[in-house]
């Protein structure tokens, strides 16, 4: 599953398996598909270091 529904006042924890071999650092993004939400900051870029 790659979609988590979180209603107002709720929170969620997500565990991600990065078991595939990394060649150098890898950048990823998690985000909301609602443009209004994305503009409000529901977008995050993060780096997994090898």
Biopython code that builds the backbone (N, CA, C, O; Angstrom):
import numpy as np
from Bio.PDB.StructureBuilder import StructureBuilder

atoms = [
    (1, "UNK", "N", (0.856, -1.173, 0.000)),
    (1, "UNK", "CA", (0.000, 0.000, 0.000)),
    (1, "UNK", "C", (0.900, 1.233, 0.000)),
    (1, "UNK", "O", (1.858, 1.304, 0.770)),
    (2, "UNK", "N", (0.602, 2.179, -0.839)),
    (2, "UNK", "CA", (1.411, 3.388, -0.878)),
    (2, "UNK", "C", (0.603, 4.651, -0.632)),
    (2, "UNK", "O", (1.079, 5.759, -0.880)),
    (3, "UNK", "N", (-0.614, 4.484, -0.147)),
    (3, "UNK", "CA", (-1.462, 5.625, 0.183)),
    (3, "UNK", "C", (-1.974, 5.464, 1.603)),
    (3, "UNK", "O", (-2.456, 4.395, 1.977)),
    (4, "UNK", "N", (-1.871, 6.516, 2.387)),
    (4, "UNK", "CA", (-2.364, 6.494, 3.761)),
    (4, "UNK", "C", (-3.366, 7.625, 3.903)),
    (4, "UNK", "O", (-3.030, 8.788, 3.681)),
    (5, "UNK", "N", (-4.576, 7.295, 4.266)),
    (5, "UNK", "CA", (-5.599, 8.316, 4.506)),
    (5, "UNK", "C", (-5.477, 8.785, 5.956)),
    (5, "UNK", "O", (-5.571, 7.980, 6.883)),
    (6, "UNK", "N", (-5.268, 10.075, 6.144)),
    (6, "UNK", "CA", (-5.138, 10.660, 7.472)),
    (6, "UNK", "C", (-6.150, 11.786, 7.569)),
    (6, "UNK", "O", (-6.058, 12.778, 6.846)),
    (7, "UNK", "N", (-7.093, 11.634, 8.443)),
    (7, "UNK", "CA", (-8.159, 12.615, 8.609)),
    (7, "UNK", "C", (-7.725, 13.714, 9.565)),
    (7, "UNK", "O", (-6.776, 13.519, 10.324)),
    (8, "UNK", "N", (-8.390, 14.861, 9.551)),
    (8, "UNK", "CA", (-8.030, 15.957, 10.452)),
    (8, "UNK", "C", (-7.945, 15.471, 11.898)),
    (8, "UNK", "O", (-8.830, 14.769, 12.387)),
    (9, "UNK", "N", (-6.870, 15.857, 12.562)),
    (9, "UNK", "CA", (-6.666, 15.474, 13.953)),
    (9, "UNK", "C", (-5.989, 14.125, 14.127)),
    (9, "UNK", "O", (-5.635, 13.762, 15.249)),
    (10, "UNK", "N", (-5.798, 13.371, 13.049)),
    (10, "UNK", "CA", (-5.144, 12.069, 13.121)),
    (10, "UNK", "C", (-3.684, 12.196, 12.685)),
    (10, "UNK", "O", (-3.278, 13.202, 12.103)),
    (11, "UNK", "N", (-2.916, 11.165, 12.975)),
    (11, "UNK", "CA", (-1.539, 11.089, 12.492)),
    (11, "UNK", "C", (-1.264, 9.651, 12.075)),
    (11, "UNK", "O", (-2.022, 8.740, 12.409)),
    (12, "UNK", "N", (-0.189, 9.459, 11.356)),
    (12, "UNK", "CA", (0.177, 8.118, 10.894)),
    (12, "UNK", "C", (1.691, 7.986, 10.902)),
    (12, "UNK", "O", (2.417, 8.958, 10.691)),
    (13, "UNK", "N", (2.150, 6.776, 11.148)),
    (13, "UNK", "CA", (3.573, 6.456, 11.029)),
    (13, "UNK", "C", (3.714, 5.498, 9.859)),
    (13, "UNK", "O", (2.907, 4.586, 9.679)),
    (14, "UNK", "N", (4.742, 5.719, 9.078)),
    (14, "UNK", "CA", (4.959, 4.897, 7.893)),
    (14, "UNK", "C", (6.375, 4.331, 7.956)),
    (14, "UNK", "O", (7.335, 5.075, 8.155)),
    (15, "UNK", "N", (6.502, 3.022, 7.787)),
    (15, "UNK", "CA", (7.819, 2.371, 7.729)),
    (15, "UNK", "C", (8.123, 2.050, 6.271)),
    (15, "UNK", "O", (7.286, 1.496, 5.559)),
    (16, "UNK", "N", (9.308, 2.398, 5.846)),
    (16, "UNK", "CA", (9.705, 2.184, 4.458)),
    (16, "UNK", "C", (10.948, 1.304, 4.439)),
    (16, "UNK", "O", (11.912, 1.570, 5.157)),
    (17, "UNK", "N", (10.926, 0.269, 3.628)),
    (17, "UNK", "CA", (12.061, -0.644, 3.501)),
    (17, "UNK", "C", (12.953, -0.179, 2.354)),
    (17, "UNK", "O", (12.552, -0.213, 1.191)),
    (18, "UNK", "N", (14.154, 0.252, 2.689)),
    (18, "UNK", "CA", (15.123, 0.676, 1.684)),
    (18, "UNK", "C", (16.181, -0.414, 1.510)),
    (18, "UNK", "O", (17.378, -0.126, 1.493)),
    (19, "UNK", "N", (15.737, -1.660, 1.382)),
    (19, "UNK", "CA", (16.643, -2.806, 1.337)),
    (19, "UNK", "C", (17.381, -2.943, 0.011)),
    (19, "UNK", "O", (18.407, -3.620, -0.053)),
    (20, "UNK", "N", (16.881, -2.314, -1.043)),
    (20, "UNK", "CA", (17.578, -2.438, -2.327)),
    (20, "UNK", "C", (18.955, -1.786, -2.225)),
    (20, "UNK", "O", (19.129, -0.825, -1.476)),
    (21, "UNK", "N", (19.929, -2.295, -2.968)),
    (21, "UNK", "CA", (21.283, -1.738, -2.883)),
    (21, "UNK", "C", (21.311, -0.277, -3.335)),
    (21, "UNK", "O", (20.748, 0.076, -4.371)),
    (22, "UNK", "N", (21.962, 0.545, -2.556)),
    (22, "UNK", "CA", (22.117, 1.952, -2.919)),
    (22, "UNK", "C", (23.477, 2.161, -3.565)),
    (22, "UNK", "O", (24.481, 1.610, -3.114)),
    (23, "UNK", "N", (23.503, 2.946, -4.604)),
    (23, "UNK", "CA", (24.749, 3.379, -5.213)),
    (23, "UNK", "C", (24.792, 4.879, -5.002)),
    (23, "UNK", "O", (24.228, 5.642, -5.787)),
    (24, "UNK", "N", (25.452, 5.295, -3.956)),
    (24, "UNK", "CA", (25.445, 6.703, -3.600)),
    (24, "UNK", "C", (24.157, 7.056, -2.874)),
    (24, "UNK", "O", (23.328, 6.188, -2.600)),
    (25, "UNK", "N", (23.999, 8.321, -2.568)),
    (25, "UNK", "CA", (22.806, 8.796, -1.874)),
    (25, "UNK", "C", (21.623, 8.819, -2.834)),
    (25, "UNK", "O", (21.788, 9.096, -4.022)),
    (26, "UNK", "N", (20.429, 8.528, -2.318)),
    (26, "UNK", "CA", (19.216, 8.518, -3.143)),
    (26, "UNK", "C", (18.215, 9.519, -2.582)),
    (26, "UNK", "O", (17.934, 9.510, -1.383)),
    (27, "UNK", "N", (17.680, 10.373, -3.429)),
    (27, "UNK", "CA", (16.666, 11.344, -3.023)),
    (27, "UNK", "C", (15.276, 10.774, -3.264)),
    (27, "UNK", "O", (15.033, 10.102, -4.266)),
    (28, "UNK", "N", (14.367, 11.049, -2.336)),
    (28, "UNK", "CA", (12.979, 10.608, -2.427)),
    (28, "UNK", "C", (12.076, 11.775, -2.048)),
    (28, "UNK", "O", (12.525, 12.753, -1.452)),
    (29, "UNK", "N", (10.803, 11.660, -2.400)),
    (29, "UNK", "CA", (9.812, 12.672, -2.054)),
    (29, "UNK", "C", (8.555, 11.966, -1.581)),
    (29, "UNK", "O", (8.120, 10.991, -2.194)),
    (30, "UNK", "N", (7.965, 12.454, -0.488)),
    (30, "UNK", "CA", (6.596, 12.030, -0.206)),
    (30, "UNK", "C", (5.749, 13.280, -0.237)),
    (30, "UNK", "O", (6.192, 14.369, 0.127)),
    (31, "UNK", "N", (4.506, 13.097, -0.686)),
    (31, "UNK", "CA", (3.689, 14.268, -0.970)),
    (31, "UNK", "C", (2.211, 13.913, -0.982)),
    (31, "UNK", "O", (1.824, 12.746, -1.034)),
    (32, "UNK", "N", (1.416, 14.945, -0.934)),
    (32, "UNK", "CA", (-0.034, 14.825, -1.062)),
    (32, "UNK", "C", (-0.397, 15.145, -2.510)),
    (32, "UNK", "O", (0.178, 16.058, -3.101)),
    (33, "UNK", "N", (-1.336, 14.410, -3.082)),
    (33, "UNK", "CA", (-1.736, 14.647, -4.472)),
    (33, "UNK", "C", (-2.710, 15.813, -4.624)),
    (33, "UNK", "O", (-3.075, 16.163, -5.747)),
    (34, "UNK", "N", (-3.127, 16.408, -3.538)),
    (34, "UNK", "CA", (-3.983, 17.587, -3.598)),
    (34, "UNK", "C", (-3.084, 18.819, -3.712)),
    (34, "UNK", "O", (-2.270, 19.075, -2.824)),
    (35, "UNK", "N", (-3.223, 19.580, -4.792)),
    (35, "UNK", "CA", (-2.382, 20.754, -4.994)),
    (35, "UNK", "C", (-2.513, 21.738, -3.836)),
    (35, "UNK", "O", (-1.522, 22.326, -3.400)),
    (36, "UNK", "N", (-3.721, 21.915, -3.343)),
    (36, "UNK", "CA", (-3.932, 22.823, -2.207)),
    (36, "UNK", "C", (-3.120, 22.361, -0.999)),
    (36, "UNK", "O", (-2.503, 23.181, -0.319)),
    (37, "UNK", "N", (-3.115, 21.074, -0.734)),
    (37, "UNK", "CA", (-2.346, 20.544, 0.393)),
    (37, "UNK", "C", (-0.848, 20.672, 0.133)),
    (37, "UNK", "O", (-0.089, 21.043, 1.028)),
    (38, "UNK", "N", (-0.425, 20.367, -1.087)),
    (38, "UNK", "CA", (0.997, 20.476, -1.421)),
    (38, "UNK", "C", (1.476, 21.911, -1.231)),
    (38, "UNK", "O", (2.567, 22.136, -0.708)),
    (39, "UNK", "N", (0.677, 22.868, -1.648)),
    (39, "UNK", "CA", (1.038, 24.276, -1.477)),
    (39, "UNK", "C", (1.099, 24.670, -0.005)),
    (39, "UNK", "O", (1.790, 25.621, 0.361)),
    (40, "UNK", "N", (0.371, 23.932, 0.842)),
    (40, "UNK", "CA", (0.367, 24.208, 2.278)),
    (40, "UNK", "C", (1.525, 23.507, 2.994)),
    (40, "UNK", "O", (1.643, 23.604, 4.216)),
    (41, "UNK", "N", (2.378, 22.803, 2.247)),
    (41, "UNK", "CA", (3.564, 22.211, 2.851)),
    (41, "UNK", "C", (3.541, 20.703, 3.005)),
    (41, "UNK", "O", (4.427, 20.146, 3.653)),
    (42, "UNK", "N", (2.567, 20.029, 2.438)),
    (42, "UNK", "CA", (2.493, 18.576, 2.590)),
    (42, "UNK", "C", (3.341, 17.877, 1.524)),
    (42, "UNK", "O", (2.891, 16.943, 0.861)),
    (43, "UNK", "N", (4.570, 18.353, 1.381)),
    (43, "UNK", "CA", (5.546, 17.776, 0.461)),
    (43, "UNK", "C", (6.875, 17.762, 1.209)),
    (43, "UNK", "O", (7.250, 18.756, 1.832)),
    (44, "UNK", "N", (7.585, 16.643, 1.148)),
    (44, "UNK", "CA", (8.871, 16.562, 1.827)),
    (44, "UNK", "C", (9.856, 15.806, 0.959)),
    (44, "UNK", "O", (9.565, 14.706, 0.488)),
    (45, "UNK", "N", (11.004, 16.389, 0.752)),
    (45, "UNK", "CA", (12.102, 15.714, 0.057)),
    (45, "UNK", "C", (13.070, 15.234, 1.126)),
    (45, "UNK", "O", (13.392, 15.974, 2.055)),
    (46, "UNK", "N", (13.537, 13.990, 0.996)),
    (46, "UNK", "CA", (14.513, 13.472, 1.947)),
    (46, "UNK", "C", (15.535, 12.616, 1.216)),
    (46, "UNK", "O", (15.279, 12.123, 0.117)),
    (47, "UNK", "N", (16.694, 12.445, 1.839)),
    (47, "UNK", "CA", (17.794, 11.702, 1.235)),
    (47, "UNK", "C", (18.127, 10.502, 2.094)),
    (47, "UNK", "O", (18.261, 10.619, 3.313)),
    (48, "UNK", "N", (18.262, 9.334, 1.453)),
    (48, "UNK", "CA", (18.744, 8.128, 2.124)),
    (48, "UNK", "C", (20.211, 8.001, 1.750)),
    (48, "UNK", "O", (20.556, 7.909, 0.572)),
    (49, "UNK", "N", (21.068, 7.996, 2.758)),
    (49, "UNK", "CA", (22.503, 7.952, 2.517)),
    (49, "UNK", "C", (22.989, 6.515, 2.463)),
    (49, "UNK", "O", (22.605, 5.682, 3.284)),
    (50, "UNK", "N", (23.839, 6.237, 1.485)),
    (50, "UNK", "CA", (24.381, 4.882, 1.294)),
    (50, "UNK", "C", (25.320, 4.526, 2.434)),
    (50, "UNK", "O", (25.876, 3.428, 2.455)),
]
sb = StructureBuilder()
sb.init_structure("model")
sb.init_model(0)
sb.init_chain("A")
sb.init_seg("    ")
for serial, (resi, resn, name, xyz) in enumerate(atoms, 1):
    if name == "N":
        sb.init_residue(resn, " ", resi, " ")
    sb.init_atom(name, np.array(xyz, "f"), 0.0, 1.0, " ", f" {name:<3s}", serial, name[0])
structure = sb.get_structure()
